[in-house]
């Protein structure tokens, strides 16, 4: 019998994902959540995603956001436009901005150093920016090590790093869905280096494309092992592949039922099915069970919608994420859920929890009892 009193091995994690029923996983995850967060508080942050450019050389097969340089829809935001977005965010009570963009070959490290320092001179706001693929790309363009890049960005105003670009931390999957993106070990090395420099980060997982269930578990174990060494992950956010308008979806043949034995298909036959709500809840619950050293698990209402996110609070999640005053990447793939601060507060209350606004480091700013 597998219990929450023991650390879950990779083998046991696969067993739970394959064999355990939804409610059993939910009960296990919820017991851990209640032990870690007995105050019955559900937190959220007020922030804005600012995608400073959509020009990207990676051309990931699961992404509908990127554009090639020189195409009509490609852009680089001006500093004035970025400043205007930050002013709007702060006027709405925002405490954080997420800066994330494509791998743009015309922007070198000086651009990012100047952008960060310019923002910090004007605004007392937390800058959560630049996922590992961006960090690696900045380094390659500027002939620097990624450690040097991280130090330069931190000195210029970078406060923390988002966990983007993780997808599934298994190279078999990465070579298919994002063949031009950094590999697993590079992602982990950037995060370990950032944590060593005192830069905290979140961690993510995008599932529901071609991965096997064993690879979902392997991803979680790799994050747990890194957290054992650094303690630098503040939260984990699993979210589901959004297929519309993506190359991966356009080239797929939906043959297997969701979560069929053996996983989804390979490069010549993607066999895609978007992950169901049940799959999402099972993976979320398993994340809470395996990641015993990451304190916060976040729902993905942006991909699941508000009602499923509310249910997820009983499956191990304790954080409702961000109000996302602006979001462009997931919406490009056809998902357009939007929620106000007031709606988030009401949903949390209706689920029987205490809503609380937090900052990026999970310090409480305000509660609504």
Buried (B, 14 or more C-beta within 10 A) or exposed (E): EBEBEEEBEBEBBBBBBEEBEBEBBBBBBBBBBEEBBEEEBBBBBBBBBBBBBBBBEBBBBBBBBBBEBEEEEBBBBEBEEBBEBBEEBBEBEBBBBBBBBBBBEEBBBEBBBEBBEBBBEEBEBBBBBBBBBBBBBBBEBBEBEBBBBBBBBBEBBBBBBBBBBBBBBBEBBBEBBBEBBBBBEBBBBBBBBBBEBEBBBBBBBBBBBBBBBBBBBBBBBBBBEBBEEBEBBBBBBBBBBBBEEBBBBEEBEBEBEEBEEEBBBEEEBBBBBBBBBEBBBBBBBBBBBBBBBBBBBBBBBBBBBBEBBBBBBBBBBBBBBBBBBBBEBBBBBEBEBEBEBEEBBBBBBEBEBBBBBBBBEBEEEEEEE
